[in-house]
Amino acid sequence: MNILKEYRLIPLEEKNGTLKLLVPRSFKEEDVEEIRFRTGKDVELVILPDEDFARELQERLSAEDIKIEGEEEEKKEGLDLLHAQDDSPAVSLVNQVLIKASTVGASDIHFEPYEDEAVVRLRMDGVLHDILKVPISTYQNVVSRIKVMSNLNVAEKRVPQDGRIRVKIGNKDLDIRVSVVPTVFGERVVLRLLDKTGALLTLEQLGLSEEDRKKVERLARKPYGIVLVTGPTGAGKSTTLYAMLLYVKDPKKNIITIEDPVEYQIKGISQIQVNPKVGLTFASGLRSVLRQDPDIIMVGEIRDAETADIAVHAALTGHLVLSTLHTNDAPSAITRLSDMEIEPFLIASSLEGVIAQRLVRRICEHCREPYKPDKEELRELGMEDFEGEFYRGKGCENCLGTGYRGRIGIFEVLELDDELKSLITKTQDSNEIKKLARKKGYRTMIEDGIDKVKRGITTSSELLSVVRS
């Protein structure tokens, strides 16, 4: 009898015919009585608050070894997982991988089939880690289980499919986006995990320097205009937009967002999910929102000239528009808008500021150690005269041996004043704009990153790998 899995209670020890159990405050008496009856032992209870117990249970389950018997599974290939028992290997494997991912704070789970086995990998702090190998004979049942959970067509294996799963793991509510794509060796599955119970970050928690945070606060308080957040996919742009919305949220203001997808629900803000199948795109949604008398509009992404044009005109007619673009740095956003055929005088009139960002991994606090950087390392950062110490992570069980745990943003914030706006009407060259901005105290992303390296928040190698990619 596996008390941990069957009853979701934690056995601590067995001594002199007495079984000691760790239980939540809301435990069921009948479960304890059944364990007493089935084991024939006295039961002693150690009671924890529900939240603490849920965390402990989650860690115990994720630590359990996932055992897969390839030969047994071959007999079960035709098993209808809709009617499978909870103890079927495929169900157990999927559940335990989800628990493990939730416990370590992974953002994505990859199920990748190859010729002789499938590999399960977790993306933690932006980096993929192998956690499990699955026999090919078992893998199809695992994919079928995921498809059943996300209401996808189990029989269809030739075309890509997208779905969604909602699960509760301990005290966490996870919203999971599912993508299934056919490959040569079987279907490849990627799960994107969104923790609905996770607290949104505030501007103070993003990692902005004091000076940059004040600039972002000023931009968020603008009565009208466009503020853009730029960076590659996975750079934390949405998190920054949400932080700005939390900062300006006010019962007196009408705030509406158009997102793809809506990642976090914010009370007091109306959020619209893009749905191209029914014609609800960023552009059409933005047009409709303008008829809803908004004060602030957040558009998930400016993807095309049409959306850019509507956003500019919304800004010029007295609305504050927050959105994202894919560019490498802040000045390049102006060039990008020009490429979308927005007239230079319209860019200058509507654009108030641009925030560019990337995410770097934080050094693990449990195994952080100082070291003296060599000349080559300092030269790469342009810090030849630096004589202090840098820090790095040795690698420990808390960071899975990586030396890193968690991530933080590196930023550059470009506020547009009259002189910069005047330059934009003459040239949209990002280098010219950057030159003038530098004279006004604009600080680049790598400078912000170097400051975080000096303070022992991240490493020089991590910074260089991120800003050069």
C-alpha positions in Angstrom: 0.0 0.0 0.0 1.4 3.4 -1.1 0.0 5.8 1.5 1.6 8.8 -0.2 0.0 8.1 -3.6 -3.3 6.5 -2.5 -4.3 8.8 0.4 -2.1 11.8 -0.3 -0.9 11.6 3.3 2.8 11.4 4.2 4.2 8.4 6.3 7.1 9.7 8.5 8.2 6.6 10.4 7.1 3.2 11.8 8.1 2.3 15.4 6.9 -0.3 17.9 3.8 -1.0 15.9 2.9 2.7 15.5 2.8 4.5 12.2 3.5 8.2 12.3 1.7 10.2 9.6 2.0 13.8 8.5 -1.5 15.2 7.6 -3.1 18.5 6.7 -5.4 20.3 9.1 -8.3 19.4 6.8 -7.5 15.6 6.8 -10.4 13.1 6.6 -10.9 10.9 9.6 -12.2 8.1 7.4 -8.9 8.0 5.5 -6.9 7.6 8.7 -9.3 4.9 10.0 -8.9 3.0 6.7 -5.1 3.1 6.9 -5.3 1.9 10.6 -7.5 -1.0 9.4 -5.4 -1.9 6.4 -2.1 -1.8 8.2 -3.2 -3.2 11.5 -1.1 -0.6 13.3 -1.8 2.3 15.6 -1.6 5.7 13.8 0.0 8.8 15.3 -0.8 12.1 13.5 1.4 15.2 13.0 -0.8 18.0 11.8 0.4 20.8 9.5 -1.4 23.9 8.1 -2.9 23.0 4.7 -0.5 25.2 2.7 2.6 23.8 4.4 1.3 20.3 3.9 0.6 20.9 0.2 4.1 22.1 -0.3 5.6 19.1 1.5 3.4 16.7 -0.4 4.3 18.2 -3.7 8.1 17.9 -3.0 7.7 14.2 -1.8 5.7 13.3 -4.9 8.1 15.0 -7.3 11.0 13.1 -5.6 9.4 9.7 -6.2 11.2 7.7 -8.9 9.3 7.3 -12.1 9.5 3.7 -13.0 8.5 2.5 -16.5 8.4 -1.0 -17.6 8.7 -1.0 -21.4 7.7 -4.7 -21.9 4.5 -4.4 -19.8 3.6 -1.2 -21.7 3.7 -2.9 -25.1 0.7 -5.0 -24.1 -1.1 -1.8 -23.2 -0.7 0.1 -26.4 -4.4 -0.2 -27.3 -5.5 0.9 -23.8 -8.2 3.6 -23.9 -6.8 6.2 -21.5 -10.2 7.8 -21.1 -11.1 4.8 -19.1 -7.6 4.1 -17.6 -7.2 3.8 -13.9 -5.2 6.5 -12.1 -2.4 4.0 -11.5 -1.8 3.3 -15.2 1.9 4.1 -15.9 1.2 6.8 -18.5 -1.2 8.6 -16.2 1.3 8.3 -13.3 4.2 9.5 -15.5 2.3 12.6 -16.8 1.1 13.5 -13.2 4.6 13.2 -11.7 6.3 15.2 -14.5 3.7 18.0 -13.9 4.3 17.8 -10.1 8.1 17.9 -10.7 7.8 20.9 -13.1 5.6 22.8 -10.7 7.9 22.1 -7.7 11.1 23.4 -9.4 9.3 26.3 -11.1 9.7 25.2 -14.7 8.1 27.4 -17.4 7.9 24.6 -20.1 7.9 20.8 -20.4 9.2 19.2 -23.6 8.3 15.6 -24.6 10.7 14.8 -27.6 10.5 11.5 -29.4 13.6 10.1 -31.1 14.4 6.8 -32.9 14.9 4.6 -29.8 13.5 6.6 -26.9 11.8 9.8 -25.9 13.3 12.5 -23.7 11.4 14.7 -21.2 13.0 18.1 -20.6 12.1 21.0 -18.3 12.9 24.6 -19.1 14.1 26.3 -15.9 15.3 29.9 -15.8 15.3 29.8 -19.7 17.5 26.7 -19.9 16.4 23.2 -20.8 17.4 20.2 -18.5 16.8 16.5 -19.2 14.9 14.8 -16.4 13.7 11.5 -17.9 14.0 9.1 -20.7 10.8 7.2 -21.8 10.8 3.9 -23.9 9.2 4.5 -27.3 6.7 1.7 -26.5 5.4 3.8 -23.6 5.6 7.2 -25.2 2.5 7.0 -27.4 0.4 6.3 -24.3 1.9 9.4 -22.6 1.0 11.5 -25.7 -2.5 10.1 -25.7 -2.9 10.9 -22.0 -1.9 14.5 -22.6 -4.3 14.7 -25.5 -7.1 13.4 -23.4 -6.4 15.9 -20.7 -6.4 18.8 -23.2 -9.4 17.6 -25.2 -7.5 17.0 -28.4 -8.2 14.4 -31.1 -6.3 11.2 -29.9 -6.7 9.5 -33.2 -5.3 12.4 -35.3 -1.5 12.1 -35.5 -0.7 13.8 -38.8 -1.5 17.5 -38.1 -0.4 19.9 -35.4 -2.9 20.4 -32.5 -3.2 23.1 -29.8 -5.1 22.7 -26.5 -5.3 23.7 -22.9 -5.2 21.9 -19.5 -6.2 23.3 -16.1 -4.9 21.4 -13.1 -4.5 22.0 -9.4 -1.2 20.9 -7.8 -1.2 21.4 -4.1 -2.0 25.1 -3.6 -1.2 26.0 -7.2 -3.7 26.5 -10.0 -1.9 25.8 -13.3 -3.1 26.8 -16.7 -1.2 24.7 -19.3 -1.0 25.5 -23.0 -0.4 22.4 -25.0 1.2 22.2 -28.5 1.4 18.8 -30.3 3.4 18.6 -33.6 4.0 15.4 -35.7 7.7 14.5 -36.3 9.5 11.6 -38.0 9.6 9.5 -34.8 6.2 10.5 -33.3 4.4 13.5 -31.9 6.4 16.1 -30.1 4.6 17.8 -27.2 5.4 21.1 -25.5 3.5 22.3 -22.4 3.7 25.9 -21.3 3.0 26.3 -17.6 1.2 29.4 -16.3 0.8 29.6 -12.5 -2.6 31.3 -12.0 -1.9 31.6 -8.3 1.5 33.2 -8.8 1.6 36.8 -7.7 2.3 39.5 -10.4 5.6 41.4 -10.0 5.5 45.1 -9.2 7.9 47.6 -10.8 10.0 47.5 -7.6 10.5 43.7 -8.1 11.5 43.7 -11.8 15.2 44.6 -11.2 15.1 48.1 -12.5 17.7 50.5 -11.2 16.3 53.4 -9.1 16.8 55.8 -12.0 15.2 53.6 -14.6 12.3 52.8 -12.3 11.5 56.5 -11.9 11.6 56.8 -15.7 9.1 53.9 -16.1 6.8 55.3 -13.5 6.8 58.7 -15.3 6.0 56.9 -18.6 3.2 54.9 -17.0 1.6 58.0 -15.6 1.5 59.8 -19.0 -2.1 60.9 -19.8 -1.7 59.8 -23.5 0.9 58.5 -26.0 2.5 55.1 -26.7 5.0 53.3 -24.4 6.7 50.3 -25.9 8.4 47.3 -24.3 10.9 45.6 -26.6 12.9 42.4 -26.6 13.0 38.9 -28.0 10.4 36.2 -27.1 10.7 35.1 -23.5 12.4 38.4 -22.4 9.7 39.2 -19.8 7.9 41.9 -21.8 4.4 40.9 -20.7 5.6 40.9 -17.0 6.8 44.5 -17.4 3.5 45.5 -19.0 1.5 43.9 -16.2 3.7 45.7 -13.6 3.0 49.0 -15.3 -0.8 48.2 -15.2 -0.6 47.4 -11.5 1.2 50.7 -10.9 -1.5 52.8 -12.7 -4.6 50.7 -11.7 -7.2 53.0 -10.3 -11.0 52.7 -9.9 -11.3 56.1 -11.7 -9.6 54.7 -14.8 -11.0 52.5 -17.5 -8.2 50.0 -18.4 -8.7 47.5 -21.2 -6.2 44.9 -22.5 -6.1 42.9 -25.7 -3.8 39.8 -25.3 -2.8 36.6 -26.9 -3.3 34.8 -24.6 -4.5 36.4 -21.4 -1.7 35.1 -19.1 -2.9 36.6 -15.7 -6.3 37.9 -14.6 -6.1 41.3 -12.9 -9.1 42.4 -10.9 -10.5 45.8 -12.0 -9.1 45.5 -15.6 -11.1 44.3 -18.6 -9.1 41.7 -20.5 -9.8 40.5 -24.1 -8.5 37.3 -25.6 -7.5 37.5 -29.3 -9.3 35.0 -31.4 -8.4 35.2 -35.1 -10.8 32.3 -36.0 -13.7 34.6 -35.4 -12.0 37.7 -36.7 -10.9 39.1 -33.3 -7.3 40.2 -34.1 -5.2 42.8 -32.3 -6.2 45.4 -35.0 -10.0 44.7 -34.9 -9.9 44.4 -31.1 -8.1 47.7 -30.8 -10.7 49.4 -33.0 -13.6 48.0 -30.9 -11.9 48.9 -27.6 -11.6 52.6 -28.7 -15.4 52.7 -28.7 -15.4 51.6 -25.0 -14.2 54.9 -23.7 -10.8 53.6 -22.4 -8.2 55.7 -20.5 -5.4 53.1 -20.9 -5.1 50.3 -23.5 -2.6 47.4 -23.4 -2.1 45.7 -26.7 -0.2 42.4 -26.3 2.0 43.0 -29.4 2.1 45.3 -32.4 2.6 42.7 -35.1 1.6 44.6 -38.3 1.3 48.0 -39.9 -2.5 48.1 -39.3 -2.2 47.6 -35.6 0.6 50.1 -35.4 -1.5 52.7 -37.3 -4.5 52.3 -35.0 -2.3 52.4 -31.9 -0.7 55.7 -33.1 -4.0 57.3 -33.8 -5.4 56.0 -30.4 -2.4 57.7 -28.7 -3.0 61.0 -30.6 -6.7 61.0 -29.6 -5.9 61.0 -25.8 -5.3 57.4 -24.8 -2.3 55.8 -23.2 -1.3 52.8 -25.2 1.1 50.2 -23.8 2.4 47.5 -26.1 5.4 45.3 -27.2 7.7 45.1 -30.2 10.4 42.7 -31.2 13.6 44.8 -31.5 17.1 44.4 -30.1 17.3 47.7 -28.2 15.2 50.8 -27.4 16.3 53.1 -30.2 15.6 50.4 -32.8 11.9 50.6 -32.0 11.7 53.9 -33.8 13.3 52.4 -36.9 10.8 49.4 -36.7 7.8 51.7 -36.5 9.1 53.6 -39.5 9.5 50.2 -41.4 5.8 49.7 -40.6 5.1 52.9 -42.7 4.2 55.1 -39.8 5.1 58.7 -40.8 8.0 60.2 -38.8 6.0 63.1 -37.5 3.3 60.7 -36.2 6.0 58.6 -34.4 7.4 61.8 -32.8 4.0 63.0 -31.8 2.7 59.7 -30.3 5.7 57.8 -28.9 6.6 58.7 -25.3 9.2 56.1 -24.4 10.7 52.7 -25.1 11.8 50.1 -22.5 14.2 47.3 -23.9 14.9 44.3 -21.8 16.3 40.8 -21.5 16.3 38.2 -18.7 19.5 37.0 -17.0 19.9 34.1 -14.6 20.5 35.0 -10.9 23.4 33.5 -9.1 22.1 30.9 -6.6 22.3 32.5 -3.1 23.0 29.1 -1.5 26.3 28.4 -3.3 27.4 31.9 -4.3 31.2 32.5 -4.0 33.6 35.4 -4.9 36.4 35.0 -7.4 39.0 37.3 -9.1 38.1 37.8 -12.8 41.0 37.4 -15.3 42.0 40.1 -17.8 40.2 38.4 -20.8 36.9 38.4 -18.9 37.3 42.1 -17.9 38.3 43.0 -21.5 35.1 41.4 -22.9 33.1 43.6 -20.6 35.2 46.7 -21.3 36.2 46.8 -17.6 40.0 46.6 -17.9 40.5 49.0 -14.9 38.2 47.0 -12.5 40.0 45.6 -9.5 37.3 44.1 -7.4 35.7 40.6 -7.2 33.0 39.0 -9.3 30.7 36.2 -8.0 29.6 32.8 -9.4 27.6 29.8 -8.2 29.5 26.7 -7.3 26.5 24.5 -7.9 24.4 22.8 -5.2 21.2 20.8 -4.7 19.1 24.0 -4.5 20.0 25.0 -8.1 20.3 21.5 -9.5 24.1 22.0 -9.9 23.7 24.9 -12.3 24.9 27.7 -10.0 21.8 29.8 -10.9 18.4 30.0 -9.4 15.7 32.5 -10.7 16.0 35.3 -13.2 16.1 39.1 -13.2 15.7 41.7 -15.9 18.4 43.9 -17.4 16.9 47.1 -18.9 17.4 50.3 -20.9 14.8 53.0 -20.7 14.6 55.6 -23.5 12.4 58.6 -22.5 11.7 60.9 -25.5 11.9 64.7 -24.8 11.3 67.5 -27.3 14.8 67.4 -28.7 14.7 63.6 -29.3 11.3 64.0 -30.9 12.6 66.7 -33.2 15.4 64.4 -34.3 13.0 61.6 -35.0 11.1 63.8 -37.6 14.5 64.3 -39.4 16.0 60.8 -39.1 14.8 57.3 -37.9 18.4 56.0 -37.7 18.7 54.2 -34.4 22.4 55.1 -34.1 21.8 58.8 -34.4 18.9 58.6 -31.9 21.2 56.6 -29.5 24.0 59.2 -29.7 21.7 62.1 -28.7 20.1 59.9 -26.0 23.5 59.1 -24.5 24.2 62.8 -24.1 21.1 63.0 -22.0 22.1 60.2 -19.7 20.5 57.2 -21.5 22.1 53.9 -20.1 22.3 50.8 -22.3 21.3 47.3 -21.3 24.8 46.0 -21.1 25.7 48.9 -18.7 22.8 47.9 -16.5 23.9 44.2 -16.7 27.5 45.2 -15.7 26.1 46.9 -12.7 24.3 43.7 -11.7 27.6 41.7 -12.3 29.5 44.0 -9.9 26.7 43.6 -7.3 26.9 39.8 -7.5 23.4 39.3 -8.9 24.5 37.6 -12.1 27.7 36.4 -13.8 29.7 38.0 -16.6 29.4 34.9 -18.8 25.5 34.9 -18.4 25.4 38.6 -19.2 27.5 38.2 -22.4 25.5 35.2 -23.6 22.2 37.1 -23.2 23.2 40.5 -24.7 25.1 38.9 -27.6 22.3 36.5 -28.6 
